[in-house]
């Protein structure tokens, strides 16, 4: 089956509702995550070519196309982030080696890969619906594992010099419950702010905020675990026993501690990303630091009653975070489906395609069908393009930088047609 629809005409997309007060269909707001103000609503541009035909048979229909994410700015952000991370290593690595020794550093490094793998697996699962560019995830990880550690090391002496303490125990308590939550969460979340300001087209909403926050926090915890695991070996009369205890506490009981702290900041900044406004982004960064610092403080404040606090407070917080992420994923899928239905009404997709594109099972069916014809890679691109197109439409409906996003929408729709033709063969 081959289809050759005519590409849409040149010029700006159709937008018959440019003025304020455009009517909003009753189903335009499928969830609290993608609310559209009446004055910002505009219908999807109409398809002017031959009516599209489904690119897969009825029993496996499901294909949507994604205009490839623009890579403009990603290279500069990646190179700049890599340079800063490399320079940070000249501060971080000597600090780690001086506290752990070569043997402790090596063991700590290898052991830290275990909790890191758990966090990155969670990131992969959360991010699966609309994967972020690998370059941005790389930036997030290197920021967390190197830059945020260096920022922490540079800032924390100020806290020691600013305040007077009666004894060493008083100082240690202050550093753990005040300095660490403030400085570490600021250092980690600064990477989130950079991503939101410089890569905003890839920071679409709260799910993206959680993904980037978890990646940054996973990197930070990775380096911090090298310190704790290595120090347990270097400074103990019973290296094996002390290491096992520290590894159980940090690697088994709390691999997601930093991720949950910083994840609250990422969540709040993700909601601000929907507004597409620099001032809102900075405000969300500042507001988002508060719950992250509070949770971090509560964790570090657990003392002799650690086990009770862990079971009664930290475990429920973990399950609350899991439940929140599940709700975010459901809302994200509902929003994708609604926006694609609007493109379907404009003639870009068939209704059957949308129903499969907006479900995990439908996507599996489409990929399985495409794989049987040697077109699995093209179908993956088609699925990614559709999801990105839906997010672009959401940004258009936010009312910010509408013409910029409409130009991007036009490019994506043209790519949709090209990918559809490639799939139809």
N, C-alpha and C positions, 0 to 999 in steps of 0.2 A: 504494500500500500504506500503510495507516495502522494504527498500533498504539496502544492506550491502556492500558498497564499501570498498575495501581493503585500509588500511591506507598507506600513502606514506612511502617509504623505509627510514631506518635510515640514518643518515649522513646529511651533509649540503644540502640545496635545490639546485636544478639545477640552474646553472648560466652560461650559455654559453657565455655571454658577460662580462667577468670580466675585460677585458682591457679597456683602454680609447678609445674614438672614436666610441662607440657602436651607431648604428643607432637609432634615435628617431622617432617613428611613428608620423605622422602629427597631430594626435589627442591626443598625450601624454600630451600636455599642454592645458587643457580645459579652464583655466582662469589664470589671473595674480597671483592668490593665490597659485598655485601649480606648478610653472615653474620648469622644469627639464633640467639640463645642458646635452648636448649630451654625454659627457664622463661618466656621472653617470647613464645613463639609462641601465636597464637590464630587460628582460622579466620575467613575473611571473613564479614560478616553476610549472612544469607540474604535472597534476594529473595522478597517475599511476594505480589507481584501476578501478573498473567497472564504466563506464560512469554514471554520476549522473542523477537522474530523479527528476523532480520537486516535491516538497513535498506538493504542494497544487494544486487543479484542475486548468485547464486553465483559468476559469473565475475569479480565485482569486490568480493566481500565484504571488509569491513574497516572497522570503525567503532568507536571507543571514545570515551567521553565524559569530558570533563574538568570537574570542578567548578571554576568560575572561581577564580583565585587571589584570596584576600582582599586588599583594598587597604588594610586597616587598618594604620596605621603607615608605609606607603610615602609618603604625602603629607608627614607630619612629617619623615621622614628626608630626602626630596627638598628640602623647603624649608630645613631646617636646613643640609644640605650646600651648597645654593646660596648661602645667606647667608655661610657660612664661606669658600666659594670666591670670592665677590665681594670680601670683605674681604682675602683673600689677594692678589688682583690689585693692590691698592694697594702691596704690597711687591714682587710679581713683575714687573709691567710696568716700573716705574722701574728695577729692576735690569737687565732685558733692554735697555731703551733706553740706559742709561748704558754698556753694554758693546758694543752693536751700532750705535747711531745709528739714526735713522729709516729710512734706506735699507736698512741691513743687517737691521733688524727686519722690514721688509716682505718682502725677498727670503727671509730665513730662515723667516718664517711660511709663505710659499707653498711653498718647497722642503720644509718639514717635513711638509706634507700628503701627500707621496708615501709615505714609510715608514709614516706613520700609517695610510694607506689599506690598506697591506699587512697590518698588524697587525689592524686592525678586520675585514678580510676573513677572516682566520684565526679571529677571535672568532666571526664569523657562522657559519662552517662548523662549528666545535666546538660551538656553542650551538644548532644547528639542531634537534636531537632534542627538547629541552625548553627552548624559549627563555625566558630570564630577562625579568622585567618591564623595559621600557625605562627606567622611572624609576630602577631600581637600576643599570642600565648607565650612565645619565647621571650618577648619583652617583659611580660608580667612575671615570668619565673625568674629571669635574671635580676629584675628589679628586687623581687622579694629575697632572693638568695644572696645577693651581693650588695646592691645599692642601699636597700633599707637597713641592712646590718651596718654598713659604713655610716649612714646618717645617724643611727642609734649610737654608735661608738663616739661620734663627734659631738653629739648633743648631751649625752648623759653626764659628762663631767660638769656641765653647767649646774645641774641639779645638786651635785655634791658640794660645789663651791658656794652655792647660794644659801644653803641652809646649814645650821649648826646642829650637831647631834651629841647626845650625852655619852653614848658608847657605840661599839661596833654593831651590837644587836639592833639598836635603834636605827642605825644607818641602813642595815640590810633590810629591815622591815619597810623602811621608807622607799628604798630602791625597788623593792618587789611590788609594793602595793600602789605607789604613786608614780615614780619615775618610769618604770617599765610600761604600764598601761598608756601613759601619755605619750612618751617618746616613740615606743614601738608602733603603736597604732597610727600615729602621725606619719612615721617614716613609711609604713606599708601603704597607707591610704594615699599618700602623695603620688604614688605610681598610678592609682586609680584616677586621680584628678588629671594627670597627664594624658592618660588614655582617653578620658572623656572629652578633653579639650582638643586633642590633636588627632584623634581617630574616632570622632563622634559618629561617623556614618556606620561604624561597626559596633558601636555601643548603643544598641537599639532599645534596651529596656532593662527591667530588674533581673531577668535571667542572665543577661550578659554581665550585669554588675556582679552577680554571685559568681559566675564563672571566672571572671578576671580576679575577683577578690580571693577566691579559693586558690587560684594559681599563685598569686603573690604570696598569700599566707603559707601555702605549701612550701614555697621556696624559702621563706623566712624560717619556718620551723625546721626545714632540712638543715640549714646552716647552724641554727641554734642547737639542734640535736647532736650535731658533730661535737659541739662544745661540751654539752652535758655528758654524752656517752664517753667521749675521750677523756674528760676530766675524771669520770668515775673510775677509769682505769689508771690514770696517771697519779692520782692523789689518794688512792686507797691502799690499805694494807691487805685487803681482800679484793683484788681487781675483779675477779669473776663474779663473786657474789654481789658486789656493789653495782657492777655493770648490769647484771640481770635485773636487779631491783629498779634501777633507773630506766632501763629499757622497757620494763613492764609498765611503769607509770607513764612514760611519755610515748612509747611506741605502740602499746596495746590499749591502755585505758584512755588515752587522750590524743590520738593522731589528728583529730579534727578541732582541737581547742582553738588554735590560731585561726583556722578557717572560719569557724563560727563567729569569733570576735570581728574579724575584718569583713566577713560576709554581711554583717548588719550594715556596715558602711556602704558596701557595694550595692546592697538592696536599695537603700535610700537614694544613692546616686543614680541607680538604674531607673527609678521612677522619675527623677529629675531629667534624665536623658530624653524622656518622652516629650519634654517641653522644648527641647532644642534651643536652650537659652544659656548663655555663658554665666550670667549672674545666678541663675537657678542652680547651675552645676557647682559653682563655688559655694553657694549657701548649703547645698546638699552635702558637700564635702565636710563642712564645718559641723553641721547638724549630725551627720552620720558618724562622726568621731565619738559622739557622746555615748551611744549604746555600746560601741566597741570598747571604749575605755572602761565603761562600767562593768561589762562582762569580764574583761581582762582583770580588772581589780578584784572582782568577786572570786575568780579562779585563784589568783595569787594570794588571796587572803585566807584560803582554807588552811587550817592549822591542824591541831590535834584531832579535831572531829572531821578529818578529811574524808574518810569513807562514808560517813553519814551524809555530809554535804554533797559528796559525789553522787550518791544514790538518790538523794531527795531533791537535789537542785540541778546538778550538771547533766545527769541522764535525761530528766524531763526536758531540759533545754535542747539537748541533742535531738530528741524525737520531735520536739516542736519545730526545730530547724528542718528536719526531714519532711515533716508534714507541710511546712511552708513552701519548700522547694517543689513538692509534688503539686501543690495548688498553682504555683507559678507556671509549671510546665503545662498543666491543663488549660490555664488561661491563655498561654502562648499559642497553643494549638487551636483554641476557639477563635482567637484573633486572626490567626493565619487563615483559617477556613472562611471567616466572614469577609476578609479582604479579597480572597481569591474568588469568592462567590460574586463579588462586585465586578471583578474582571470577567467572570463567566457571563454575567448579564450584559457586559459590553462586547461579548463575542470572542474573547481570547481563549477560553477554555470551555469544555463541555461540563455540564453539571456533574456527570459521573466521574470525570477526572478530578474535580475538586473534592468530592467525597472521599476518594482514595488518597489524594495528596495530603489531606488534613488528618490522617490517622496513621498510627504506627503500622497497623496491620495492612492497610492499603499500600503503604510504601513498600513493605516487604513483598507484597504480591506483585507490584510493578517491577521491582528489582529482580524478582525471580523470573518473571516473564521476559524481561529484557536480557537477563543472563542466558536464557535458553536460545536467544538469537545473537549472542555475542555483542550486545549493546548495553551491558551493565554500566560501563563507565559513562556513556552518554545519558543514561537514565539518572545516574547519580547527579550529574550536572543539571539535568532538567529539574530534579527535585530541589536541589539547592537554589537554583535560580528562582523557582516559584516562591520559596519561603522568603528569599531576599526581596523579591518584588512586593510581596505582601507587607514587609516591613517598610519598604520605601513608600508605599501608599499610606501607611500609618503616619509617617513623617510628613507627608503632604497634608494630611488631615489635621496635623498639629497646628497648622497655620504659620509656621516659621520657615523662612527661606523656601517658599513654595515653588518659585520658578526654578531654583537650583535643583530641587528634588524632582520636579516634573521633567527636567532635562535628563536626569538620571533614569527616571521611569521610562522615558522614551527609548533610551539605549537598551534598557533591560527588556522591554517588550520586543524590540527588534531581535535581540538575542534569543528570546523565547521562540520566535518563529524559526530562527536558524536551528535551534536545538530540536524543535519539533520536526523539522524537515530531516535532520540527521537521524532521528529515531525512526521516522516513517520509512526512511531508506528509499 
